[in-house]
């Protein structure tokens, strides 16, 4: 009987030791995964280090985001963006960029961040023009003009200043 009891206690000891070692291995694996994640983000952090003080619009490298930011700039040219202008930006992004509503919302949010409180679409366009010239073909540039025109006339006919801006955008992108 004593031998059986010693065998049972020994078996529990072995099981407890195995569980303790497995827990230790799992903790080590978690630490290794966190280190790998930190290393994968290291290059992204370093690439943004030199861009921290740069103009936000000049570092945009995706023409879809640039076009969304330009639509936001046009929408904010006459004050705060209205619900109709917001809905038009989302509709244009989904239609022209063939993206989901969630991606369109994210691009709109990023576009609003890039434009900030600026009410000068000419300045925004001037900063985005090199991106459009480099990354867009004739069809994409025509699409950008059409999207900006749609947003400008989402709620009412564009005013004199907006019409002049639209004409400058169209001339530059043709």
Order of alpha helices (4+ residues) and beta strands (2+ residues): alpha-alpha-alpha-alpha-alpha-alpha-alpha
